[in-house]
Amino acid sequence: MKHHRMMSWSVCSVQGEECDSMIEKVNPSHPDKVADRIAGAIVDLAYRAEENPKIAVEVLIGHGRCHAIIETTAQLYEADICSAITRIAGEMEADIAIVPQDTHLSENQSGTVRCGDNGIFKGMPLTEEQKELSQIAHSIYENYTSDGKYIMDSVRLIICQSNADSEELKNTYPGAEVNPIGGWTGGTDVDTGATNRKLGSDMADSVTGGGLHGKDLSKADVSVNIYAFLKAQKTGQPVQLVCAIGDDTVDGIPYADIVAEARKYIDALGVAQALEELGLAGKIKLVVCDSSEKQIQFLENGTIQACVVQNPFSMGYLSIANAVKLLEKQSVSEITYTDSTIVRKNDLTKASYQQLIIPFVP
């Protein structure tokens, strides 16, 4: 098994002071994540059928059955949906309902890209504990691809991994509590899963009024969630946003641009996750744009070979500087180029590259 350096934990105050951070992660084989993955696969089918479909999917799975309710504008076929279910969860009985999306929701998007629903969003910078647990979860999944759940705070690391050698995990993670009540099997044969039931695992301290999975990019639950999260990582500060259905801007940015940013983020992660699930990580060379926390994790473990990192500070600064020049009747270039940098795994420890990856590092 690949060994992972454990961080040391400080003990919380006995007077009842709260720990600085805590997080739960589940792996892709947890029943709730299986439901999320099926919902995402159905959304992918809609994007194959239409350029900008409207779709919302709910999935309930367990004990040999999968129920999916799909509201969509796209033409979908049960055979394709059943194939996706089998690919992700294995053979099981499928109950599929496909209905048209509400006409008022569909008309909201006609002719332009506007916010597809109401929502509240709070993006939070990830803590060191949250990053550490995410790395641990990835490392364990490389060796054990069955159902698993992991919890960390400043005192405890709890590893619940099905179908695993508990002693090996204890040796790899000294001090961790591994399978506290013994070995177990897990999975959808013995448990149920539902879409968007593990948002704490997905989002850490970030907050949303909706769910990330099973929805098209016009939905604020997807695009604004991702935008708020990415902005929080770039600035190192909490980001709070509220939007209403029909809004054409959020946070002063055209909604179409927020959707485009979310699409780019999902496309990069989707390819990397697919390579991991197919056992092709490292065998197919993958280069992506930008440097989100997830993308850096994939770069570290070899799934991604390089990130093309832009300079958002220069983009913002030069845009304002040129706008001021125009107001002062000065000439500016029709096109202003900002540099991009290729970051590889061995660049991650270099200070100059860290400034690009985490712009708020002093």
C-alpha positions as CSV (number, residue, x, y, z in Angstrom):
1,M,0.0,0.0,0.0
2,K,1.1,3.5,-0.7
3,H,2.1,5.2,2.6
4,H,0.9,8.6,3.5
5,R,2.5,11.0,6.0
6,M,0.2,11.6,8.9
7,M,-0.2,15.1,10.2
8,S,-0.1,15.6,14.0
9,W,-3.3,16.7,15.7
10,S,-3.6,19.1,18.6
11,V,-6.1,18.2,21.4
12,C,-9.1,20.5,21.8
13,S,-9.5,22.4,25.0
14,V,-11.0,20.4,27.8
15,Q,-13.1,23.4,28.7
16,G,-15.2,22.7,25.6
17,E,-13.5,25.0,23.1
18,E,-14.6,23.9,19.6
19,C,-12.0,22.4,17.2
20,D,-10.9,24.6,14.4
21,S,-12.0,22.2,11.7
22,M,-13.7,18.9,11.0
23,I,-14.6,17.1,7.9
24,E,-16.2,13.9,6.6
25,K,-15.3,12.3,3.3
26,V,-16.8,9.4,1.5
27,N,-15.3,7.6,-1.5
28,P,-17.0,7.1,-4.9
29,S,-18.3,3.7,-3.9
30,H,-20.3,4.9,-1.0
31,P,-24.0,4.4,-1.9
32,D,-24.8,8.1,-1.8
33,K,-21.9,8.9,-4.1
34,V,-23.0,6.0,-6.4
35,A,-26.4,7.8,-6.6
36,D,-24.6,11.1,-7.4
37,R,-22.6,9.4,-10.1
38,I,-25.6,7.9,-11.7
39,A,-27.4,11.3,-11.6
40,G,-24.3,12.9,-13.2
41,A,-24.2,10.2,-15.9
42,I,-27.8,10.9,-16.8
43,V,-27.0,14.7,-17.1
44,D,-24.1,13.8,-19.4
45,L,-26.6,11.9,-21.6
46,A,-28.7,15.0,-21.8
47,Y,-25.7,17.1,-22.9
48,R,-25.0,14.6,-25.6
49,A,-28.6,15.1,-26.9
50,E,-28.6,18.9,-26.6
51,E,-26.0,21.6,-26.4
52,N,-27.6,23.3,-23.4
53,P,-30.2,20.9,-22.0
54,K,-32.3,21.7,-18.9
55,I,-32.4,18.7,-16.6
56,A,-32.8,17.7,-12.9
57,V,-32.3,14.2,-11.7
58,E,-33.0,12.4,-8.4
59,V,-31.7,8.9,-7.8
60,L,-32.5,6.5,-5.0
61,I,-30.5,3.2,-5.0
62,G,-30.1,0.2,-2.9
63,H,-30.7,-3.5,-2.4
64,G,-30.8,-4.4,-6.1
65,R,-33.0,-1.5,-7.2
66,C,-32.4,2.0,-8.7
67,H,-35.1,4.6,-8.9
68,A,-34.5,7.6,-11.1
69,I,-36.9,10.6,-11.7
70,I,-35.8,12.8,-14.5
71,E,-37.2,16.2,-15.5
72,T,-35.6,17.3,-18.8
73,T,-36.0,19.1,-22.1
74,A,-33.7,16.5,-23.8
75,Q,-34.7,13.3,-25.6
76,L,-33.4,10.5,-23.4
77,Y,-33.8,6.8,-23.8
78,E,-34.3,4.2,-21.0
79,A,-31.8,1.8,-22.6
80,D,-29.0,4.4,-22.3
81,I,-30.0,5.2,-18.7
82,C,-30.0,1.5,-17.8
83,S,-26.6,1.1,-19.4
84,A,-25.2,4.0,-17.3
85,I,-26.7,2.5,-14.1
86,T,-25.2,-0.9,-14.9
87,R,-21.8,0.6,-15.7
88,I,-21.7,2.5,-12.3
89,A,-23.6,0.2,-9.9
90,G,-23.7,-3.2,-11.6
91,E,-26.8,-5.2,-12.6
92,M,-30.0,-4.2,-10.8
93,E,-33.7,-3.5,-11.4
94,A,-34.2,0.0,-12.8
95,D,-37.4,2.1,-12.3
96,I,-37.1,5.2,-14.5
97,A,-39.5,8.1,-14.9
98,I,-38.8,10.7,-17.6
99,V,-41.0,13.8,-17.6
100,P,-40.8,17.2,-19.3
101,Q,-39.3,20.1,-17.4
102,D,-41.7,22.7,-16.2
103,T,-42.4,25.1,-19.1
104,H,-41.9,28.3,-17.0
105,L,-38.4,27.1,-16.0
106,S,-37.6,26.3,-19.6
107,E,-38.9,29.7,-20.9
108,N,-36.7,31.5,-18.4
109,Q,-33.6,30.4,-20.4
110,S,-35.0,31.1,-23.9
111,G,-32.8,33.4,-25.8
112,T,-30.2,34.0,-23.1
113,V,-28.3,32.4,-20.2
114,R,-29.9,33.4,-16.9
115,C,-29.9,32.0,-13.4
116,G,-32.1,28.9,-13.5
117,D,-33.2,28.9,-9.8
118,N,-33.1,30.7,-6.5
119,G,-30.3,30.0,-4.1
120,I,-28.0,30.9,-1.2
121,F,-24.3,30.1,-1.4
122,K,-21.3,30.4,0.9
123,G,-17.9,29.3,-0.4
124,M,-15.3,28.7,2.2
125,P,-11.5,28.2,1.9
126,L,-10.4,24.7,2.6
127,T,-8.5,24.1,5.9
128,E,-5.3,22.1,6.2
129,E,-7.3,19.3,7.9
130,Q,-9.8,19.2,5.1
131,K,-7.0,19.0,2.5
132,E,-5.2,16.3,4.4
133,L,-8.3,14.1,4.7
134,S,-9.1,14.5,1.0
135,Q,-5.5,13.2,0.3
136,I,-6.0,10.3,2.7
137,A,-9.3,9.4,1.1
138,H,-7.7,9.4,-2.4
139,S,-4.7,7.3,-1.2
140,I,-7.0,4.7,0.4
141,Y,-9.2,4.5,-2.7
142,E,-6.1,3.7,-4.8
143,N,-5.9,0.4,-2.9
144,Y,-9.5,-0.2,-1.7
145,T,-12.2,0.8,-4.2
146,S,-15.2,-0.4,-2.2
147,D,-17.4,1.7,0.1
148,G,-15.5,3.9,2.5
149,K,-16.0,6.8,4.9
150,Y,-13.4,8.9,6.7
151,I,-13.6,11.6,9.4
152,M,-11.1,14.0,10.8
153,D,-10.9,16.8,13.3
154,S,-8.0,18.2,15.2
155,V,-8.1,15.2,17.6
156,R,-9.2,12.1,15.7
157,L,-8.8,10.4,12.4
158,I,-11.5,7.7,11.8
159,I,-11.3,5.4,8.9
160,C,-14.2,3.1,8.0
161,Q,-13.2,1.1,4.9
162,S,-15.1,-1.9,3.8
163,N,-13.5,-5.1,2.5
164,A,-10.1,-3.9,3.8
165,D,-7.2,-5.2,5.8
166,S,-7.7,-3.2,9.0
167,E,-4.2,-4.0,10.4
168,E,-2.6,-2.7,7.2
169,L,-4.5,0.6,7.4
170,K,-3.5,0.9,11.1
171,N,0.1,0.5,10.2
172,T,-0.2,3.0,7.3
173,Y,-2.0,5.6,9.5
174,P,-0.7,5.2,13.1
175,G,-3.1,6.6,15.7
176,A,-6.1,6.4,13.4
177,E,-9.3,4.6,14.5
178,V,-9.8,1.9,11.8
179,N,-13.1,0.1,11.4
180,P,-14.0,0.6,15.1
181,I,-16.5,-2.3,15.3
182,G,-14.7,-4.6,12.9
183,G,-14.7,-5.5,9.2
184,W,-17.7,-4.8,7.0
185,T,-18.9,-5.1,3.5
186,G,-20.9,-1.9,2.6
187,G,-22.1,-0.9,-0.8
188,T,-25.6,-0.8,-2.3
189,D,-26.2,-4.4,-1.5
190,V,-26.5,-3.6,2.2
191,D,-27.3,0.1,2.2
192,T,-29.2,2.7,0.3
193,G,-28.0,5.9,-1.4
194,A,-29.7,9.1,-2.5
195,T,-28.6,12.1,-4.6
196,N,-27.1,15.0,-2.8
197,R,-27.1,13.4,0.6
198,K,-23.3,13.8,1.1
199,L,-22.9,17.5,0.5
200,G,-20.7,17.8,3.6
201,S,-18.2,15.4,1.9
202,D,-18.4,17.4,-1.3
203,M,-18.2,20.9,0.1
204,A,-16.6,20.8,3.5
205,D,-17.5,24.1,5.3
206,S,-19.2,25.6,2.2
207,V,-23.0,26.0,2.4
208,T,-25.7,25.8,-0.2
209,G,-29.5,25.7,-0.2
210,G,-29.6,23.1,-2.9
211,G,-27.5,20.2,-4.3
212,L,-24.6,19.9,-6.7
213,H,-25.5,16.7,-8.4
214,G,-28.0,15.8,-11.2
215,K,-28.6,19.2,-12.6
216,D,-27.6,21.2,-15.7
217,L,-25.2,24.1,-15.6
218,S,-28.0,26.8,-15.7
219,K,-28.9,25.8,-12.2
220,A,-27.3,28.0,-9.6
221,D,-27.0,25.0,-7.3
222,V,-24.2,23.9,-9.7
223,S,-22.6,26.9,-11.3
224,V,-22.9,29.5,-8.5
225,N,-21.8,26.9,-6.0
226,I,-18.7,26.2,-8.0
227,Y,-18.0,29.9,-8.6
228,A,-18.3,30.7,-4.9
229,F,-16.0,27.7,-3.9
230,L,-13.3,28.6,-6.5
231,K,-13.4,32.3,-5.5
232,A,-13.0,31.4,-1.9
233,Q,-9.9,29.3,-2.7
234,K,-8.4,32.1,-4.8
235,T,-9.0,34.8,-2.2
236,G,-8.6,32.9,1.0
237,Q,-11.8,34.5,2.2
238,P,-15.5,33.4,2.7
239,V,-17.7,34.2,-0.3
240,Q,-21.5,34.7,0.3
241,L,-23.9,35.1,-2.6
242,V,-27.6,35.1,-3.1
243,C,-29.4,34.8,-6.4
244,A,-32.9,34.7,-7.8
245,I,-34.3,32.8,-10.8
246,G,-33.9,35.0,-13.9
247,D,-30.9,37.0,-12.7
248,D,-28.5,37.7,-15.6
249,T,-25.6,38.7,-13.3
250,V,-24.3,37.3,-10.0
251,D,-21.5,39.0,-8.0
252,G,-21.4,41.6,-10.7
253,I,-20.5,38.9,-13.3
254,P,-22.6,37.9,-16.3
255,Y,-24.3,34.6,-15.5
256,A,-23.1,33.2,-18.8
257,D,-19.5,33.7,-17.6
258,I,-20.2,31.9,-14.3
259,V,-21.7,29.0,-16.3
260,A,-18.6,28.9,-18.5
261,E,-16.3,28.8,-15.5
262,A,-18.3,25.9,-14.0
263,R,-18.3,24.0,-17.3
264,K,-14.5,24.3,-17.6
265,Y,-14.1,23.1,-14.0
266,I,-16.4,20.1,-14.4
267,D,-14.9,19.1,-17.7
268,A,-11.4,19.0,-16.3
269,L,-12.4,17.0,-13.2
270,G,-14.8,14.7,-15.1
271,V,-12.0,13.5,-17.4
272,A,-9.6,12.9,-14.5
273,Q,-12.2,11.0,-12.5
274,A,-13.1,8.9,-15.5
275,L,-9.5,8.0,-16.0
276,E,-9.2,6.9,-12.4
277,E,-12.3,4.8,-12.5
278,L,-11.2,3.1,-15.7
279,G,-7.8,2.4,-14.3
280,L,-6.1,4.6,-17.0
281,A,-4.7,7.3,-14.7
282,G,-1.2,8.0,-15.8
283,K,-1.5,5.9,-18.9
284,I,-3.3,8.6,-20.8
285,K,-1.6,12.0,-20.6
286,L,-4.0,14.8,-19.4
287,V,-3.3,18.5,-19.4
288,V,-6.0,20.9,-17.9
289,C,-6.5,24.6,-17.4
290,D,-6.4,26.3,-14.0
291,S,-5.4,24.9,-10.6
292,S,-8.3,24.1,-8.4
293,E,-7.7,22.1,-5.2
294,K,-9.1,18.9,-6.9
295,Q,-6.9,19.5,-10.0
296,I,-3.8,19.9,-7.8
297,Q,-4.7,16.6,-6.1
298,F,-4.9,14.9,-9.4
299,L,-1.6,16.5,-10.4
300,E,0.0,15.2,-7.2
301,N,-1.2,11.6,-7.7
302,G,-0.2,11.5,-11.4
303,T,-3.7,11.5,-13.0
304,I,-3.1,14.9,-14.5
305,Q,0.4,15.6,-16.0
306,A,0.2,19.4,-16.1
307,C,-2.0,22.4,-15.4
308,V,-2.0,25.5,-17.6
309,V,-2.4,28.2,-14.9
310,Q,-3.7,31.7,-15.8
311,N,-3.1,34.9,-13.8
312,P,-6.4,36.1,-12.6
313,F,-4.8,39.0,-10.6
314,S,-3.3,40.4,-13.8
315,M,-6.6,39.9,-15.7
316,G,-8.5,41.9,-13.1
317,Y,-5.8,44.6,-12.6
318,L,-5.1,45.2,-16.3
319,S,-8.8,45.3,-17.1
320,I,-9.3,48.1,-14.6
321,A,-6.1,49.9,-15.7
322,N,-7.2,49.9,-19.3
323,A,-10.7,51.0,-18.4
324,V,-9.1,54.0,-16.5
325,K,-7.0,54.8,-19.5
326,L,-10.0,54.8,-21.8
327,L,-11.9,57.2,-19.4
328,E,-8.8,59.5,-19.6
329,K,-9.0,59.4,-23.4
330,Q,-5.7,57.4,-23.6
331,S,-5.2,54.6,-26.2
332,V,-5.1,51.0,-25.2
333,S,-4.3,47.9,-27.2
334,E,-7.2,46.1,-28.8
335,I,-6.0,42.8,-27.2
336,T,-4.1,42.6,-23.9
337,Y,-2.4,39.3,-23.3
338,T,-1.8,37.9,-19.8
339,D,0.7,35.2,-19.2
340,S,-0.1,31.5,-18.6
341,T,2.3,29.1,-16.9
342,I,2.5,25.3,-17.3
343,V,2.8,23.7,-13.8
344,R,3.9,20.1,-13.4
345,K,4.1,17.9,-10.3
346,N,7.7,18.8,-9.6
347,D,6.9,22.5,-9.7
348,L,4.4,22.4,-6.8
349,T,7.1,22.9,-4.1
350,K,8.6,25.9,-5.8
351,A,7.7,29.3,-4.2
352,S,7.2,31.1,-7.6
353,Y,4.7,28.5,-8.7
354,Q,2.9,28.5,-5.3
355,Q,2.2,32.2,-5.9
356,L,0.4,31.2,-9.1
357,I,-1.5,28.2,-7.6
358,I,-2.5,30.0,-4.4
359,P,-2.5,33.8,-5.3
360,F,-3.1,34.9,-1.7
361,V,0.1,33.3,-0.4
362,P,2.2,36.2,0.9
